[in-house]
Amino acid sequence: MPLYQQTGQVLFGDETPEARVAWSNLGKEYGTEQTFNDDSIEILIDRDLVTSKKQLREVMQHEVCHVYVDRLGGESVEHGQLWRDCMKRFD
């Protein structure tokens, strides 16, 4: 099972929304997530900064929590309380 689905199951169970996940060159960001108006999701992971399986897992958890918060309607601030509560589920 791909890492995105494994990570998403912690939050969504079998209802993990589909997402396009790809390596990219993001510069200073380890990863980024975007949910579009049509509800499609894209997660990009920086190929130069993410150099281990541990980092990849942590970045995916971070980005999946953004997907989770977006599905709940978002927050007024990035990395707000909903996102922080989501990240605690991976501890």
C-alpha positions as YAML, in Angstrom:
chain: A
units: angstrom
residues:
- id: 1
  name: MET
  ca: [0.00, 0.00, 0.00]
- id: 2
  name: PRO
  ca: [1.42, 3.43, -0.94]
- id: 3
  name: LEU
  ca: [2.60, 5.65, 1.91]
- id: 4
  name: TYR
  ca: [-0.13, 8.25, 1.36]
- id: 5
  name: GLN
  ca: [-2.88, 5.64, 1.81]
- id: 6
  name: GLN
  ca: [-1.13, 4.10, 4.83]
- id: 7
  name: THR
  ca: [-0.82, 7.50, 6.45]
- id: 8
  name: GLY
  ca: [-4.35, 8.54, 5.53]
- id: 9
  name: GLN
  ca: [-5.88, 5.42, 7.06]
- id: 10
  name: VAL
  ca: [-4.93, 6.72, 10.51]
- id: 11
  name: LEU
  ca: [-7.30, 9.65, 9.96]
- id: 12
  name: PHE
  ca: [-9.80, 8.57, 7.32]
- id: 13
  name: GLY
  ca: [-9.88, 4.78, 7.53]
- id: 14
  name: ASP
  ca: [-10.97, 3.32, 4.22]
- id: 15
  name: GLU
  ca: [-12.35, 6.73, 3.19]
- id: 16
  name: THR
  ca: [-8.92, 8.27, 2.50]
- id: 17
  name: PRO
  ca: [-9.44, 10.73, -0.36]
- id: 18
  name: GLU
  ca: [-7.41, 10.08, -3.49]
- id: 19
  name: ALA
  ca: [-4.42, 12.33, -4.08]
- id: 20
  name: ARG
  ca: [-1.72, 12.80, -6.64]
- id: 21
  name: VAL
  ca: [1.64, 12.46, -4.87]
- id: 22
  name: ALA
  ca: [4.86, 13.36, -6.66]
- id: 23
  name: TRP
  ca: [8.47, 14.33, -6.13]
- id: 24
  name: SER
  ca: [9.27, 17.94, -6.96]
- id: 25
  name: ASN
  ca: [11.82, 20.72, -6.50]
- id: 26
  name: LEU
  ca: [10.25, 22.98, -3.88]
- id: 27
  name: GLY
  ca: [13.31, 24.95, -2.81]
- id: 28
  name: LYS
  ca: [13.03, 25.50, 0.95]
- id: 29
  name: GLU
  ca: [9.87, 23.47, 1.62]
- id: 30
  name: TYR
  ca: [9.99, 19.76, 2.43]
- id: 31
  name: GLY
  ca: [6.47, 19.24, 1.13]
- id: 32
  name: THR
  ca: [3.29, 20.99, 0.14]
- id: 33
  name: GLU
  ca: [-0.37, 20.05, -0.18]
- id: 34
  name: GLN
  ca: [-3.08, 21.68, -2.20]
- id: 35
  name: THR
  ca: [-6.77, 20.87, -2.36]
- id: 36
  name: PHE
  ca: [-8.31, 22.35, -5.49]
- id: 37
  name: ASN
  ca: [-11.84, 23.64, -6.10]
- id: 38
  name: ASP
  ca: [-12.81, 20.33, -7.70]
- id: 39
  name: ASP
  ca: [-11.71, 18.54, -4.48]
- id: 40
  name: SER
  ca: [-8.69, 16.97, -6.18]
- id: 41
  name: ILE
  ca: [-5.59, 16.84, -4.00]
- id: 42
  name: GLU
  ca: [-1.91, 17.18, -4.86]
- id: 43
  name: ILE
  ca: [0.98, 16.51, -2.49]
- id: 44
  name: LEU
  ca: [4.48, 17.42, -3.62]
- id: 45
  name: ILE
  ca: [7.60, 16.24, -1.79]
- id: 46
  name: ASP
  ca: [10.97, 17.91, -2.29]
- id: 47
  name: ARG
  ca: [13.42, 15.42, -3.80]
- id: 48
  name: ASP
  ca: [16.52, 17.22, -2.48]
- id: 49
  name: LEU
  ca: [15.46, 17.92, 1.11]
- id: 50
  name: VAL
  ca: [13.69, 14.65, 1.92]
- id: 51
  name: THR
  ca: [16.52, 12.13, 2.02]
- id: 52
  name: SER
  ca: [15.35, 9.33, 4.33]
- id: 53
  name: LYS
  ca: [12.33, 7.10, 4.86]
- id: 54
  name: LYS
  ca: [11.85, 8.70, 8.29]
- id: 55
  name: GLN
  ca: [11.73, 12.19, 6.79]
- id: 56
  name: LEU
  ca: [9.39, 11.02, 4.05]
- id: 57
  name: ARG
  ca: [7.01, 9.52, 6.63]
- id: 58
  name: GLU
  ca: [7.07, 12.72, 8.73]
- id: 59
  name: VAL
  ca: [6.47, 14.98, 5.71]
- id: 60
  name: MET
  ca: [3.61, 12.75, 4.56]
- id: 61
  name: GLN
  ca: [2.01, 12.92, 8.03]
- id: 62
  name: HIS
  ca: [2.33, 16.70, 7.95]
- id: 63
  name: GLU
  ca: [0.73, 16.96, 4.51]
- id: 64
  name: VAL
  ca: [-2.02, 14.41, 5.23]
- id: 65
  name: CYS
  ca: [-3.01, 16.53, 8.23]
- id: 66
  name: HIS
  ca: [-3.43, 19.44, 5.82]
- id: 67
  name: VAL
  ca: [-5.72, 17.23, 3.71]
- id: 68
  name: TYR
  ca: [-7.64, 16.30, 6.87]
- id: 69
  name: VAL
  ca: [-8.11, 19.95, 7.93]
- id: 70
  name: ASP
  ca: [-9.13, 20.93, 4.40]
- id: 71
  name: ARG
  ca: [-11.79, 18.18, 4.46]
- id: 72
  name: LEU
  ca: [-13.13, 19.62, 7.73]
- id: 73
  name: GLY
  ca: [-13.49, 23.06, 6.15]
- id: 74
  name: GLY
  ca: [-10.05, 24.52, 6.81]
- id: 75
  name: GLU
  ca: [-8.74, 26.85, 9.49]
- id: 76
  name: SER
  ca: [-8.18, 30.59, 9.59]
- id: 77
  name: VAL
  ca: [-4.48, 30.06, 10.36]
- id: 78
  name: GLU
  ca: [-2.08, 27.52, 8.92]
- id: 79
  name: HIS
  ca: [-1.02, 24.88, 11.46]
- id: 80
  name: GLY
  ca: [-3.89, 25.85, 13.73]
- id: 81
  name: GLN
  ca: [-5.46, 23.77, 16.50]
- id: 82
  name: LEU
  ca: [-7.17, 21.24, 14.20]
- id: 83
  name: TRP
  ca: [-3.89, 20.60, 12.38]
- id: 84
  name: ARG
  ca: [-1.93, 20.29, 15.65]
- id: 85
  name: ASP
  ca: [-4.53, 17.87, 17.05]
- id: 86
  name: CYS
  ca: [-4.25, 15.85, 13.86]
- id: 87
  name: MET
  ca: [-0.45, 15.62, 14.15]
- id: 88
  name: LYS
  ca: [-0.80, 14.27, 17.72]
- id: 89
  name: ARG
  ca: [-2.53, 11.20, 16.27]
- id: 90
  name: PHE
  ca: [0.81, 10.14, 14.80]
- id: 91
  name: ASP
  ca: [2.73, 10.31, 18.10]
...
